[in-house]
Amino acid sequence: MRYSLLLFLWAPLVLFGQDSTQTKTKDTLKVKYLVSSDLSVTAGNLTSFTTVNKGQLDLEKRVWGLNSTVLFRYGTLEGDINAREFNAISAGSLFPQNRIYGFINGGYEFSFLRGFNNRAFGGAGISFRMFRQENNKLETFFNALYEFTEFNAPIAVDGDTSNTLSTARGVLGWTGTHKVFAQKLIITHAGKFQQSLQNLDNYRFEGNVNLTLPIFSVLSVKTGVQYTYENIVLDGRQNSDFIWTFGVVLTNI
């Protein structure tokens, strides 16, 4: 009787242990990549044709994630360089598969279009997944960062004239992906508003919308528009630029 009672109490524990082992989800590394090459038409500070080349790598596990993006734009007009732009951004995240997660980010860029030789920034933020379905994803984020910019020429801000400008910023933004028509068309969009926390007149916005048409499993053609606005620019420069791109993309995102 005593052994029967021990067996009765012990058996459910054994079965639970077996079930937990069988149903435990393996934390595999998710690898996403994107390589694209576009031609673009630029209107704003310059009216020209340029090439835009972009590479992106996303690594994600349950506890951590890493995202790196590099973009280079180059164009010529009558044999002379009229547009060159480089942008590199990396971000590391903690528990990226959660609905709410934290991240740190940093980057470096230079832009002939925007009139600065160097811009470096770094900070931290929090991201909120509004929904993450197979065909629909939408995410919003807030980022606090510090930024340093070296312009091509002196710039006047609050009565002070200098080639450099540094400030702390608050950033509000979003990213979204929507697969429609049985995943035969992919719509992606992103935007962010960046406000200086030290000067209300120092703000900028950038946003883009892209349409991607898959051809094979990882090969697609795409077109898109990008709009940028900066309230503080060099004399003779326009505040906004509009870029239309079309090209090919190799991706599993």
N, C-alpha and C positions, 0 to 999 in steps of 0.2 A: 504494500500500500504506500509506504514511504517513497520507494523508488518510482512508483507510478506518478505520485504527486510531483516529484522533482522533474520527471520527464514532461509532465503537463506544463510546468512553469518554464522549463528551459527551451522547449520546442519553438514557441513564438519568437524568442530572442534570436535563435538560429535562423529562422525564416526571414526575420527582419534584416538581419545582417547580410544574408544572401541577396535580398531584394535591393538593399542600399548599394551593394557593390555592383549589381547589374544595371541599376538606373542612374548611377553617378555619371554626370556629363563630363566628358574630357575637355579640358580647357585648351583647345587647339589655337595655334597662332593663325589669325586671319590676315592675309596679305592682299592688298588692293593696289593697283597701279594704273597710271594714265600717262600716255605719251601722245602729244598732239603737235601738229604743225599747221599753221593757218596763214592765209593772206588776209590783210586787213586794209580797210579804208578809214582814214582818220580825218575828222573835221574838228576844228577848234583852233588851238595854237598853231597847228600845221595841217595842211591839206595834202595828203600823200598816200602812197601805197607802201605797206610794210609787211614783213614776215613776223609772225609771233610763234615761238616755240616754247612748249611747256612740258614739264615732267613732274609727276606727283607719285609719292609712295606712302601708303598707309599701312601700319602694323598695329594689330589690335589683339589683346588678350583680355581676360575678364578683369584683371587688376590694373593693367597699364595699356596705354596706347601711344603711338608716335606718328605724327603726320609731317611730311616735308614736301614743300612745293617750290619749284624754281621756274621762273619765266624770263625769257629774253626776247625783246622786240628790236628789230633792226630794219632800217629803210634807207633808200637812196633817192635822190632827185637830181637828174642830169649829172650823175657820177659823184655827187657830193653827199656825205652823210647828213641826213636831215632828221633822223629820229633814232634814238637808241635808248633802251630802257631795260633795266635788270631788276629782278625782284626775287628774293629768297626768304622764305618763312618756314619756321619749324615750331611745332607745338607738341608738348608731352601732356598726357591726360592720366588721371587716376580714376579707376573704375569706369571706363568709357562706355560700358554696356548698360550702366544704370540710367534711369530716367533723368537724374540730375547728377552731374559730375564736375570736378574741377580740372583746370588745366593751367599750364604756364606756356608762354610763347615768346618768341623773339624773331627779329628779322633784320635784313639789310637791303637797301635798294638805292639806285640812282636813276635819274630820269632827265633826259634832254627835253622832253615835252614839258615837264613841270618846272624845269629850270633849277634843279639842285644836283650837286655832285655826290653827296652822301646823305643817307638817312638811316639811322639805326634806332631800334626800339626794342623794348622788352617789358614783360609784365605778367600778370596772372588774371584768371577770370573763372566764371562759372557758366555752364551750359545746361540748357533745359530742352529735352526732347519732347516736343508737343505730341508727335506721333512718329512711330517707326514701323511701318508695314512694308510688305514686299514691294508694293508698287507706289507707295507714298511715304515720304520722309520729310519732316519739317523740324528744324531746330533753331532755337534762339539762344543768344549768349550776351553776357556782359563782361567787359574786359577793362581793367585798369592798367595803364602802362605809362612808361616814361619814354620820351622821344627826343632825339637830337637830329637836327637838319643843318647841313652846310649848303648854302645857295651859291649859284654861279656869280652873283653880284650882291652888293649890299641891299638889305631890305629894311624898311622902316616899320616898326611895331611899337605902339604906345610911346612915341616920341624918341625912341632909341633906334639907331641905325647900325646894323651889323650884318655880316655874312652868315652868321649862325643864329639858330633859334632852337631853344630847348623848352619843353613843357611836359607836364603830366596831363594825360588824357583819360576821359571816360569814353568807352566804345560800346555802342549798342548795335547788334547785327543779327542776321539770320542766314540760314542756308536751307534749300529745299530741293527735292528730287521727286518727279512724278512720271511714272511710266503709263502711257495711255495707248489705246487702240491695240490691245493684246500685246503690250510691250514693244510695239513697232515704232513708237516715237517716245523719246525721253526728253522731258523738259526739266532743266535745272535753273535755279535762280539763287542769287546771293546779294547781300547788301550790308553796309555798315555805315553808321554815322559816328564821326569822331569829334568830340568836343574837348577843347582845352579847358582844364580846370582852373587855369590862371588868367585866361583872357577869353571873354565871351565872343570876341570877334574872330577868334582863331578856331575855325571848324572846317570840316570837309566831309564829303559823302562820296561813296563809290558803290555802284551796283551793276549787275549784269544778268542777262537772260540768255540761255543757250537752248537750241533745239538740236537733238542728236538723232540720227536715223541709222540704226544698226544694219550692217550689210552681212557680216558673218558673225561668229560667236564673240570675237573681241574687236572687230574692225567696224568703224562707223564713220559716217560723214556728219559734219555739224556746221551750224551757222549760229551767230550770236551777236548781241549788241552789248557794249559796255559804256557806262557814263560815269565821269568823275567830275567833282566840283571841289575847289579849294578856295576859301574866302581870302586867304593871304597868299598873294603871288607877287612875283617880281614885276616892276614897271614894264609895260609893253606886252605882258603875257595875259591871256584870257583866263578867266576863272574856271571854265569848263572845257572838257574834251569829250567827244563822242567817237567811239570806235566800232566799226562793223567788221566782223571776221567770218571767214568761211574756210573750211579745211577738212582734214582727216584726223581721226583719233584712234589710238590703240589702247583699250582699257577693259578691265573686268569690274569696274565700279558700278 
